[in-house]
Amino acid sequence: MKILVLAGGADQVALIKELYNRGHEVILLDYLENPPAKFLVKHHIQESTLDSEKVKECALSEKVDLICTACTDQALLTVAKVSEELNLPCYISYEKALAVTNKRYMKKRMIEFGIPTSKFVTLNSISDFEIIKDLTYPLVVKPADCNSSKGVIKVNNSKECYEFVGNALKLSRTSTAIVEEFKSGDEISADFYIDGETPIFLSASTSVKIKGTKGFTITGSVYPAITDEHISSLTDIAYKISQGFGLTDTPLLIQLIKSDNELFVIEFSARMGGGSKYRLIQEISDVNIMSCYVDLILGKKPSITTKQSEQQIRMLYIYTRPGIVKSIQGVDSLKKLGYVKEVFMYKTLNTEVTKAETSGDRVMGLLITAETTAEMQSRIKEVNSSLAIIDENGDDIMMHNLLME
């Protein structure tokens, strides 16, 4: 089978390897000149995954049998749209993909189906700003349809809100912004597989954010994160989502806030989480979700049996100050000594990094396991002292302070 894969990041590297293991031919489409997955494929088309007409044109010219992606929202919408237009198989329809990738549709239907979430308003123009008056600060402003938390920011007053609503409207592909009341508490990232209409709980982790900023940049995921009681509540929420949005036979990622022992849904998507979440899920639940996902997109029903880990597990995300990534030091010794179980590269060498504001700015990820909390803390400390990311001037530009927050 000839398969067109949209997006060429580290998660798509895992997808492509799984497809190759099953004997399929892969063509990659990504707007970058040298995305991480490029070295795997013979044919890379440099186009945007968000340009559905270009993707359709490429699919027709290459005579592909399937279009797919993994772990990314907006590319999934393109997959669903073009697959429907070309009568190619896809596990989700364009209508359903739109409802779970555009927060405007998502939030409205969440309210309709009794899915707990923050009070919110939708704006299509800065002239709609007056409708925010019924919300209570602090608020969160976000574009309705962007990847990697672009434009998502916490605001404390009307002046800040006005400024960042304008920014969100510019970033949104549909010129739509969402403004919602901020809920304080732990952010939980929960993963399910919807088997038919039945949610199978896979994993839950706490998302660690950079402290002292208005943004929501994730620096790591921590397991364990919740109690059995919360798992039951999460499963109820997953069932409401699957019923309300008509989601069957699909992975389901839910992001929530646990506030005063209550759960409030921020957003969700019919996909696996990004940032090597597929490996975190496997480590936590003993389910190779990437393999299950490939079963799904190839038309085979996956078989899922879970077993929750008793270890301490963390995914650490490494960010840098601005600079060109010339080399990375310390990784091999950390792996050899067992401090790091697996390394994921999100930026190729010689890539220029300009900021550390969204998940798209991560340079690498590290999967770490330990038997105790004390052992985990010791391993993170060793990682922080041994790892270095060297720029074009020979300086270490890694943001070491983020690992110790």
C-alpha positions as CSV (number, residue, x, y, z in Angstrom):
1,M,0.0,0.0,0.0
2,K,1.3,3.5,-0.8
3,I,0.6,5.8,2.1
4,L,0.9,9.6,2.4
5,V,2.0,10.7,5.9
6,L,1.3,14.3,6.9
7,A,3.8,16.0,9.2
8,G,7.4,14.8,9.8
9,G,8.1,15.3,13.5
10,A,9.4,12.8,16.0
11,D,6.0,11.2,16.5
12,Q,5.5,10.7,12.8
13,V,9.0,9.0,12.8
14,A,7.4,6.3,15.0
15,L,4.4,6.1,12.7
16,I,6.5,5.7,9.6
17,K,8.7,3.0,11.2
18,E,5.5,1.1,12.2
19,L,4.2,1.4,8.6
20,Y,7.6,0.2,7.2
21,N,7.6,-2.8,9.5
22,R,4.3,-3.8,7.9
23,G,5.7,-3.5,4.4
24,H,4.1,-0.3,3.2
25,E,5.5,2.4,1.0
26,V,5.5,5.9,2.6
27,I,5.6,9.4,1.1
28,L,6.1,12.3,3.5
29,L,4.5,15.7,3.3
30,D,5.8,18.5,5.6
31,Y,6.4,22.2,5.1
32,L,10.0,22.0,6.6
33,E,13.0,21.5,4.4
34,N,14.5,19.0,6.8
35,P,11.9,17.6,9.3
36,P,13.1,14.7,11.6
37,A,11.2,12.1,9.5
38,K,12.8,13.1,6.2
39,F,15.8,10.7,6.7
40,L,13.4,7.8,6.8
41,V,11.7,8.2,3.5
42,K,12.7,8.3,-0.2
43,H,10.2,10.9,-1.2
44,H,9.5,14.1,0.8
45,I,7.1,16.7,-0.5
46,Q,7.7,20.1,1.0
47,E,4.2,21.5,1.4
48,S,2.0,22.6,4.4
49,T,-0.1,19.9,6.0
50,L,-2.8,22.6,6.5
51,D,-3.2,23.2,2.8
52,S,-5.9,20.7,1.9
53,E,-5.8,21.5,-1.8
54,K,-2.1,20.9,-2.1
55,V,-2.4,17.7,-0.1
56,K,-5.2,16.5,-2.3
57,E,-3.2,17.4,-5.4
58,C,-0.2,15.4,-4.0
59,A,-2.4,12.4,-3.1
60,L,-3.8,12.3,-6.6
61,S,-0.5,12.7,-8.4
62,E,1.2,10.0,-6.3
63,K,-1.9,7.8,-6.5
64,V,-1.8,7.0,-2.8
65,D,-4.1,4.4,-1.1
66,L,-4.2,6.1,2.2
67,I,-3.6,9.5,3.9
68,C,-2.7,9.6,7.6
69,T,-1.0,11.4,10.4
70,A,-0.4,10.9,14.1
71,C,-0.4,13.0,17.3
72,T,-1.3,16.3,15.7
73,D,-4.7,18.1,15.5
74,Q,-4.8,20.3,12.4
75,A,-3.1,17.7,10.2
76,L,-5.8,15.2,11.3
77,L,-8.5,17.7,10.0
78,T,-6.7,17.8,6.6
79,V,-6.5,14.0,6.5
80,A,-10.2,13.6,7.2
81,K,-11.2,16.3,4.6
82,V,-9.0,15.0,1.8
83,S,-9.8,11.4,2.5
84,E,-13.5,12.1,2.3
85,E,-13.1,14.0,-1.0
86,L,-11.1,11.2,-2.6
87,N,-13.2,8.4,-1.1
88,L,-10.1,7.0,0.8
89,P,-10.5,5.2,4.1
90,C,-10.3,7.3,7.3
91,Y,-11.3,6.4,10.9
92,I,-13.0,9.8,11.4
93,S,-15.2,11.8,9.2
94,Y,-14.5,15.4,8.3
95,E,-17.5,16.6,10.3
96,K,-16.4,14.8,13.4
97,A,-12.7,15.9,12.9
98,L,-13.9,19.5,12.7
99,A,-15.8,19.2,15.9
100,V,-12.8,17.9,17.8
101,T,-10.1,20.2,16.3
102,N,-12.0,23.5,16.4
103,K,-12.6,24.7,20.0
104,R,-15.6,26.8,18.9
105,Y,-17.6,23.7,17.9
106,M,-16.1,21.6,20.7
107,K,-16.9,23.9,23.6
108,K,-20.5,24.5,22.4
109,R,-21.2,20.8,22.1
110,M,-19.6,20.1,25.5
111,I,-22.1,22.4,27.2
112,E,-25.0,20.7,25.3
113,F,-23.9,17.2,26.5
114,G,-23.1,18.1,30.1
115,I,-19.4,17.7,29.8
116,P,-17.9,19.7,32.7
117,T,-15.9,22.7,31.4
118,S,-15.2,26.4,32.2
119,K,-17.6,29.2,31.3
120,F,-16.6,30.7,28.0
121,V,-17.4,33.0,25.1
122,T,-16.5,32.9,21.4
123,L,-15.3,35.9,19.4
124,N,-15.1,36.3,15.6
125,S,-13.9,40.0,15.8
126,I,-12.4,42.3,18.3
127,S,-15.6,44.3,18.0
128,D,-17.3,41.4,19.9
129,F,-15.1,42.1,23.0
130,E,-18.1,43.4,25.0
131,I,-19.4,39.9,25.5
132,I,-16.4,39.1,27.8
133,K,-18.0,41.3,30.5
134,D,-19.9,38.3,32.0
135,L,-16.8,36.3,32.6
136,T,-14.7,36.5,35.8
137,Y,-10.9,37.1,35.7
138,P,-8.4,35.6,35.4
139,L,-9.3,34.3,31.9
140,V,-7.6,32.2,29.3
141,V,-7.5,33.4,25.7
142,K,-6.8,31.0,22.8
143,P,-7.2,30.7,19.1
144,A,-10.0,28.2,18.2
145,D,-7.8,26.1,15.9
146,C,-4.0,26.2,16.4
147,N,-1.4,23.5,17.2
148,S,1.2,23.5,20.0
149,S,-0.6,25.9,22.4
150,K,0.1,28.9,20.1
151,G,-1.6,32.0,21.3
152,V,-2.9,30.4,24.5
153,I,-2.3,32.8,27.4
154,K,-3.7,33.7,30.8
155,V,-4.9,37.3,31.3
156,N,-5.7,39.2,34.5
157,N,-7.5,42.3,33.3
158,S,-9.5,43.8,30.4
159,K,-6.4,45.5,28.9
160,E,-4.4,42.3,28.6
161,C,-7.5,40.4,27.4
162,Y,-8.1,42.9,24.6
163,E,-4.5,42.7,23.4
164,F,-4.3,38.9,23.3
165,V,-7.8,38.4,21.9
166,G,-6.5,40.4,18.9
167,N,-3.5,38.1,18.7
168,A,-5.6,34.9,18.9
169,L,-7.9,36.2,16.1
170,K,-4.8,36.7,13.9
171,L,-3.4,33.2,14.7
172,S,-6.7,31.4,14.1
173,R,-7.2,29.9,10.7
174,T,-10.9,30.8,11.0
175,S,-10.4,34.2,12.8
176,T,-12.1,32.8,15.9
177,A,-10.9,33.2,19.5
178,I,-12.1,31.4,22.7
179,V,-12.0,33.2,26.0
180,E,-12.8,31.1,29.1
181,E,-12.6,31.4,32.9
182,F,-9.3,30.1,34.3
183,K,-9.5,27.1,36.7
184,S,-6.6,26.7,39.1
185,G,-5.4,23.2,39.9
186,D,-3.4,20.4,38.4
187,E,-3.6,19.9,34.6
188,I,-4.2,16.2,33.8
189,S,-3.6,14.6,30.4
190,A,-5.7,11.4,30.1
191,D,-5.6,8.9,27.2
192,F,-8.3,6.4,26.2
193,Y,-9.0,4.1,23.3
194,I,-12.7,4.1,22.4
195,D,-13.4,0.4,21.5
196,G,-16.7,0.6,19.6
197,E,-18.4,3.0,22.1
198,T,-16.6,1.7,25.2
199,P,-13.8,3.9,26.6
200,I,-10.7,1.9,27.7
201,F,-8.6,3.9,30.1
202,L,-4.9,3.8,29.2
203,S,-3.0,6.5,31.2
204,A,-3.1,9.8,33.0
205,S,-0.3,12.1,33.8
206,T,0.1,15.6,35.4
207,S,1.4,18.2,32.9
208,V,4.1,20.4,34.4
209,K,4.2,23.9,33.1
210,I,6.8,26.7,33.2
211,K,6.1,28.7,36.4
212,G,5.8,32.5,36.6
213,T,4.6,33.1,33.0
214,K,1.3,33.8,31.3
215,G,1.7,31.0,28.9
216,F,1.1,27.2,29.3
217,T,4.4,25.7,28.0
218,I,4.7,22.1,29.2
219,T,8.0,21.0,30.5
220,G,7.1,17.5,31.5
221,S,4.6,14.8,32.3
222,V,4.5,13.0,35.7
223,Y,3.0,9.6,36.5
224,P,1.3,8.6,38.8
225,A,-1.2,11.5,38.8
226,I,-4.6,10.4,39.9
227,T,-6.6,8.0,42.1
228,D,-8.9,5.1,41.1
229,E,-11.8,7.3,41.9
230,H,-10.6,9.8,39.4
231,I,-10.2,7.1,36.8
232,S,-13.8,6.3,37.2
233,S,-14.8,9.9,36.8
234,L,-12.5,10.3,33.8
235,T,-14.0,7.2,32.2
236,D,-17.5,8.7,32.6
237,I,-16.3,11.9,30.9
238,A,-14.8,9.9,28.1
239,Y,-18.1,8.1,27.6
240,K,-20.0,11.4,27.4
241,I,-17.5,12.7,24.9
242,S,-17.7,9.6,22.7
243,Q,-21.5,9.8,22.8
244,G,-21.8,13.5,22.4
245,F,-19.4,13.7,19.4
246,G,-20.2,10.3,17.9
247,L,-16.6,9.0,18.4
248,T,-16.2,5.3,17.9
249,D,-13.0,3.2,17.4
250,T,-10.6,6.0,18.0
251,P,-7.8,7.1,20.4
252,L,-9.0,9.9,22.6
253,L,-6.8,12.5,24.4
254,I,-8.5,14.6,27.1
255,Q,-6.9,17.5,28.8
256,L,-8.5,18.5,32.1
257,I,-8.0,20.6,35.2
258,K,-8.4,18.9,38.6
259,S,-9.6,21.6,40.8
260,D,-10.9,21.0,44.4
261,N,-11.2,17.3,43.5
262,E,-13.5,18.1,40.5
263,L,-12.5,17.6,36.9
264,F,-13.1,20.2,34.2
265,V,-12.3,19.5,30.5
266,I,-10.1,22.0,28.7
267,E,-10.2,20.3,25.4
268,F,-9.9,16.9,23.7
269,S,-9.0,15.2,20.4
270,A,-9.5,12.0,18.6
271,R,-5.8,11.2,18.5
272,M,-2.8,10.3,20.6
273,G,-1.0,13.2,22.4
274,G,2.1,14.7,20.9
275,G,5.5,15.0,22.5
276,S,6.2,11.2,22.3
277,K,3.1,10.6,24.4
278,Y,2.7,7.2,22.6
279,R,5.8,6.0,24.5
280,L,4.6,7.4,27.8
281,I,1.3,5.6,27.3
282,Q,3.1,2.4,26.6
283,E,5.3,2.7,29.6
284,I,2.3,3.4,31.9
285,S,-0.2,1.0,30.5
286,D,1.8,-1.7,28.7
287,V,-0.2,-0.9,25.5
288,N,1.7,-0.2,22.3
289,I,-0.7,2.5,21.2
290,M,1.2,3.4,18.1
291,S,0.8,-0.2,16.9
292,C,-2.9,-0.2,17.8
293,Y,-3.3,3.1,15.9
294,V,-1.7,1.6,12.8
295,D,-4.1,-1.3,13.1
296,L,-6.9,1.2,13.2
297,I,-5.9,3.2,10.1
298,L,-5.3,0.1,8.1
299,G,-8.8,-1.2,8.9
300,K,-7.9,-3.8,11.5
301,K,-9.5,-3.9,15.0
302,P,-6.8,-3.5,17.6
303,S,-6.7,-5.8,20.7
304,I,-6.1,-3.8,23.9
305,T,-5.2,-5.2,27.3
306,T,-3.9,-2.7,29.9
307,K,-1.7,-3.1,33.0
308,Q,-0.9,0.0,35.0
309,S,2.8,0.5,35.9
310,E,3.9,0.7,39.6
311,Q,6.9,2.7,38.7
312,Q,7.6,6.4,38.8
313,I,7.6,7.7,35.2
314,R,8.4,11.1,33.7
315,M,8.7,12.6,30.3
316,L,11.0,15.7,30.5
317,Y,11.0,18.3,27.7
318,I,14.2,20.2,27.0
319,Y,14.1,23.8,25.8
320,T,16.9,26.2,25.0
321,R,17.6,29.9,24.8
322,P,17.8,31.3,21.3
323,G,20.6,29.8,19.2
324,I,21.5,27.2,16.6
325,V,21.6,23.7,17.9
326,K,25.1,22.4,16.8
327,S,25.6,19.4,19.2
328,I,24.1,17.6,22.2
329,Q,26.4,16.4,24.9
330,G,25.8,13.8,27.7
331,V,23.0,11.8,26.1
332,D,25.0,8.6,25.5
333,S,26.4,8.4,29.0
334,L,23.0,9.1,30.6
335,K,21.5,6.2,28.6
336,K,24.4,3.9,29.3
337,L,24.2,4.6,33.1
338,G,20.4,3.9,33.0
339,Y,19.4,7.4,34.1
340,V,17.4,7.9,30.8
341,K,15.4,5.1,29.2
342,E,14.8,6.8,25.9
343,V,15.6,10.0,24.0
344,F,13.4,11.7,21.4
345,M,14.8,14.4,19.1
346,Y,12.3,17.1,18.1
347,K,14.9,19.4,16.4
348,T,17.6,18.3,14.0
349,L,21.1,19.6,14.3
350,N,21.8,23.0,12.8
351,T,18.2,24.0,13.5
352,E,17.8,27.6,14.8
353,V,15.7,27.9,17.9
354,T,14.3,31.4,18.5
355,K,12.0,31.0,21.6
356,A,10.8,28.7,24.3
357,E,7.1,29.5,24.3
358,T,5.1,26.5,22.9
359,S,5.5,22.7,22.6
360,G,6.7,23.3,19.1
361,D,9.9,24.9,20.5
362,R,11.0,21.7,22.4
363,V,14.4,20.5,21.3
364,M,14.2,17.0,22.8
365,G,12.3,14.7,25.2
366,L,13.6,12.3,27.8
367,L,11.7,9.3,29.2
368,I,12.8,8.5,32.7
369,T,11.6,5.7,35.0
370,A,12.4,5.0,38.7
371,E,11.3,2.8,41.5
372,T,10.8,5.6,44.1
373,T,10.3,9.4,44.1
374,A,13.7,9.9,45.6
375,E,15.4,7.9,42.8
376,M,13.4,9.9,40.2
377,Q,14.6,13.2,41.8
378,S,18.2,11.9,41.8
379,R,18.0,10.9,38.1
380,I,16.5,14.3,37.1
381,K,19.3,16.0,39.0
382,E,21.9,13.9,37.1
383,V,20.3,14.7,33.8
384,N,20.4,18.4,34.6
385,S,24.1,18.3,35.5
386,S,25.2,16.1,32.6
387,L,23.2,17.2,29.6
388,A,24.2,20.2,27.5
389,I,23.0,21.6,24.2
390,I,25.7,23.5,22.4
391,D,25.2,26.4,20.0
392,E,27.2,27.9,17.2
393,N,29.4,29.8,19.7
394,G,30.2,26.7,21.8
395,D,27.9,27.8,24.6
396,D,25.4,25.6,26.5
397,I,22.0,27.1,25.7
398,M,19.9,24.5,27.5
399,M,17.4,26.0,30.0
400,H,18.6,24.0,33.0
401,N,16.4,25.9,35.4
402,L,13.2,24.4,33.9
403,L,14.1,20.8,35.0
404,M,14.3,21.8,38.7
405,E,11.0,23.8,38.9
